[in-house]
């Protein structure tokens, strides 16, 4: 993990019955940045975490849409009802 991802959130997925580190997400103001873990990319069963906005690859992806939350990341956040609970 590079220095710029030192305070990132680790993103995991399940492959082959185990939790696997897929990549790292960092939120800076209204910009979200995601990078896949190189070990994840080397797996033959790796898949796109967010096919539309975070396709597999070595490139870092960034977005300012929806306050910097990629769709796959946003889907894990509590919605309005979760904030009231």
DAHU-V590657 format. One line per field, one symbol per residue. ss: DSSP state (2 for helix, 1 for strand, 0 for the rest). phi: phi as a letter, one per 40 degrees, with the letter a starting at -180 (. if undefined). Layout:
ss=???
phi=???
This chain:
ss=0022200011111110011111111111001111110222200000000100010000001110222200222200000222220
phi=.cdcbcbcccbbbbbfgbcbccibbbbbgbbbbbbccdccccccccbccbdcbbcdicccbbabcfggbcdccccccccdccccc
